[in-house]
């Protein structure tokens, strides 16, 4: 089974996707894995920066991505509950969420060839697995026929506040809001895999909802059929 979730930065996708993967079991009792597509783009960004490659140099970025040797261990119940990302065998998971990575990963992820590389990796990870996967084009491009497709949204103010309260950024609240709005523009205007509400995808505004409330609304929809 595939549960695909899309939405802008800070809408709660990652937290909800992890929670669903932890709580859900398929009819035959198999566990669900969680896949964060954004971490794969962040891994390429990290590798480029570490190798002295300008993330804006699309030709060099594409060449790096083709040979990056990125591997991904999806989070699963009963194992390490956090997804792990490896670059050339090195666990780089804890290095992926910095202001510098945030700055470059969005424009890098707009490079069409890089999207193809990452999407192929995600599909290969999904084979023979029950997964909850989140990103920007999971419901529209990567898994348009997923068993369940959701789009989580929230106001820029609420998303900035969530990011600020996480304490992982050195930016002010207003600076975070500005970067989020800039990220939205990049994501919505990508040549391929742009952020959008695709036909048949269930929409939910999470601005004034707690994580538990969002989870309960999604699980209610899943249990109608599952």
C-alpha positions as CSV (number, residue, x, y, z in Angstrom):
1,X,0.0,0.0,0.0
2,X,1.2,3.5,-0.8
3,X,0.0,6.6,1.1
4,X,1.3,9.8,-0.6
5,X,1.3,13.2,1.0
6,X,2.2,16.5,-0.6
7,X,2.2,20.1,0.6
8,X,4.4,23.2,1.2
9,X,7.2,23.4,3.7
10,X,6.0,23.5,7.3
11,X,2.5,22.1,6.6
12,X,3.1,19.1,8.9
13,X,3.8,16.5,6.2
14,X,6.9,14.9,7.8
15,X,5.4,14.6,11.3
16,X,2.1,13.2,10.0
17,X,3.8,10.8,7.6
18,X,6.0,9.5,10.4
19,X,3.1,9.1,12.7
20,X,1.0,7.3,10.1
21,X,3.9,4.9,9.4
22,X,4.3,4.2,13.1
23,X,0.6,3.5,13.7
24,X,-0.7,1.8,10.6
25,X,-0.6,-1.8,9.7
26,X,-1.9,-3.3,6.5
27,X,-4.6,-6.0,6.5
28,X,-1.9,-8.7,6.5
29,X,-0.1,-7.2,9.5
30,X,2.9,-5.9,7.7
31,X,4.6,-2.7,8.9
32,X,4.7,0.6,7.1
33,X,7.9,2.5,6.2
34,X,8.2,6.3,6.1
35,X,10.0,7.9,3.2
36,X,11.0,11.6,3.2
37,X,11.7,12.6,-0.4
38,X,13.0,16.0,0.7
39,X,15.9,14.4,2.5
40,X,17.2,12.8,-0.8
41,X,17.4,16.3,-2.4
42,X,19.0,17.6,0.8
43,X,21.6,14.7,0.5
44,X,22.5,15.8,-3.0
45,X,22.8,19.4,-1.8
46,X,25.0,18.4,1.1
47,X,27.2,16.3,-1.2
48,X,27.6,19.1,-3.7
49,X,28.5,21.7,-1.1
50,X,31.0,19.3,0.5
51,X,32.5,18.6,-2.9
52,X,32.8,22.3,-3.8
53,X,30.1,22.2,-6.4
54,X,27.8,25.2,-6.7
55,X,24.3,23.9,-6.3
56,X,23.2,26.4,-9.0
57,X,25.5,24.8,-11.6
58,X,22.9,22.3,-13.0
59,X,25.4,20.4,-15.2
60,X,27.7,19.6,-12.4
61,X,24.8,18.9,-10.0
62,X,23.3,16.4,-12.4
63,X,26.6,14.7,-12.9
64,X,27.1,14.5,-9.1
65,X,23.6,13.2,-8.6
66,X,24.1,10.4,-11.2
67,X,27.1,9.1,-9.3
68,X,26.2,10.2,-5.7
69,X,25.8,6.7,-4.2
70,X,22.9,7.8,-2.0
71,X,21.2,5.1,0.0
72,X,18.2,5.4,2.2
73,X,16.9,3.4,5.1
74,X,13.2,4.2,5.6
75,X,11.9,4.5,9.2
76,X,9.9,1.6,10.3
77,X,8.2,0.4,13.5
78,X,10.4,-2.0,15.4
79,X,13.6,-0.5,13.9
80,X,15.2,2.8,14.2
81,X,12.2,5.1,14.0
82,X,14.1,7.8,12.1
83,X,14.8,7.4,8.4
84,X,18.5,7.4,7.7
85,X,20.3,8.9,4.7
86,X,23.7,7.7,3.6
87,X,26.1,9.3,1.1
88,X,28.9,7.0,0.0
89,X,28.2,4.9,3.0
90,X,28.4,7.8,5.5
91,X,25.3,8.5,7.6
92,X,24.6,12.2,6.9
93,X,21.1,12.3,8.4
94,X,22.0,14.8,11.1
95,X,23.6,17.2,8.7
96,X,20.7,17.7,6.4
97,X,18.6,20.3,8.2
98,X,20.6,23.5,8.3
99,X,19.9,27.0,7.0
100,X,22.6,26.5,4.3
101,X,21.0,23.3,3.1
102,X,17.5,25.0,3.2
103,X,18.8,27.8,1.0
104,X,20.1,25.6,-1.8
105,X,18.0,22.4,-1.7
106,X,14.8,24.0,-3.2
107,X,16.4,25.4,-6.4
108,X,18.4,22.2,-6.7
109,X,15.3,20.1,-6.5
110,X,13.9,22.1,-9.5
111,X,16.5,20.6,-11.8
112,X,14.4,18.2,-13.9
113,X,17.1,15.5,-14.3
114,X,17.8,15.5,-10.6
115,X,14.1,15.0,-10.0
116,X,14.1,12.0,-12.3
117,X,17.0,10.5,-10.4
118,X,15.4,11.0,-7.0
119,X,11.9,9.8,-8.1
120,X,13.4,6.6,-9.5
121,X,15.1,6.0,-6.2
122,X,11.8,6.6,-4.3
123,X,9.9,4.2,-6.5
124,X,12.6,1.5,-6.1
125,X,12.4,1.9,-2.3
126,X,8.6,1.5,-2.5
127,X,8.7,-1.9,-4.2
128,X,7.3,-4.7,-2.0
129,X,6.8,-2.3,0.9
130,X,3.9,-0.6,2.6
131,X,5.0,3.0,2.6
132,X,4.0,6.5,3.7
133,X,5.8,9.0,1.5
134,X,5.8,12.8,1.5
135,X,7.1,15.6,-0.6
136,X,6.0,18.0,-3.3
137,X,4.9,15.8,-6.2
138,X,4.3,12.4,-4.6
139,X,0.6,12.5,-5.4
140,X,0.9,14.0,-8.8
141,X,4.0,12.6,-10.4
142,X,5.7,9.8,-8.4
143,X,2.6,7.9,-7.2
144,X,-0.4,9.3,-9.0
145,X,-2.2,5.9,-8.4
146,X,-1.3,5.7,-4.7
147,X,-4.0,4.0,-2.6
148,X,-4.4,7.3,-0.6
149,X,-3.4,10.8,-1.6
150,X,-3.5,13.8,0.7
151,X,-2.4,17.5,0.3
152,X,-1.6,19.2,3.6
153,X,-1.6,23.0,3.6
154,X,-1.2,25.8,6.1
155,X,-0.8,29.6,6.2
156,X,2.7,31.0,5.9
157,X,2.5,32.5,9.4
158,X,1.6,29.2,11.0
159,X,4.3,27.4,9.1
160,X,7.0,29.9,10.0
161,X,5.9,29.7,13.7
162,X,6.3,25.9,13.6
163,X,9.7,26.1,12.1
164,X,10.8,28.8,14.5
165,X,9.6,26.8,17.5
166,X,11.6,23.7,16.3
167,X,14.7,25.6,17.3
168,X,16.8,24.3,14.3
169,X,17.2,27.6,12.5
170,X,19.3,30.6,13.5
171,X,16.9,32.9,11.5
172,X,14.3,35.2,13.1
173,X,10.6,34.4,12.7
174,X,10.2,37.0,10.0
175,X,13.2,35.7,8.1
176,X,11.9,32.2,8.3
177,X,8.5,33.3,7.0
178,X,10.3,35.0,4.1
179,X,12.3,32.0,3.2
180,X,9.2,29.8,3.4
181,X,7.3,32.1,1.0
182,X,10.3,32.1,-1.4
183,X,10.4,28.3,-1.2
184,X,6.7,28.2,-2.1
185,X,7.3,30.2,-5.2
186,X,10.1,27.9,-6.3
187,X,8.1,24.8,-5.6
188,X,5.0,26.0,-7.4
189,X,6.9,27.2,-10.5
190,X,9.1,24.1,-11.1
191,X,9.2,23.1,-14.8
192,X,8.4,19.5,-13.7
193,X,7.0,18.1,-10.4
194,X,5.7,21.5,-9.2
195,X,3.7,21.7,-6.0
196,X,0.0,21.6,-6.8
197,X,-3.3,20.1,-5.7
198,X,-3.8,17.3,-8.2
199,X,-7.2,16.0,-9.2
200,X,-8.7,13.5,-6.7
201,X,-6.3,14.4,-3.9
202,X,-7.9,15.2,-0.5
203,X,-7.0,18.6,0.8
204,X,-6.6,19.6,4.5
205,X,-5.6,23.0,5.9
206,X,-3.6,22.3,9.1
207,X,-3.1,25.9,10.2
208,X,-5.3,25.7,13.3
209,X,-5.1,21.9,13.9
210,X,-2.8,20.0,16.2
211,X,-0.8,17.1,14.9
212,X,-3.2,14.7,16.6
213,X,-6.2,16.3,15.0
214,X,-4.6,16.1,11.6
215,X,-3.7,12.5,12.2
216,X,-7.2,11.6,13.2
217,X,-8.7,13.2,10.1
218,X,-6.3,11.3,7.8
219,X,-6.8,8.0,9.6
220,X,-10.5,8.4,9.4
221,X,-10.3,8.7,5.6
222,X,-7.9,5.7,5.4
223,X,-10.1,3.5,7.6
224,X,-13.1,4.1,5.4
225,X,-11.5,1.9,2.8
226,X,-8.6,0.1,4.5
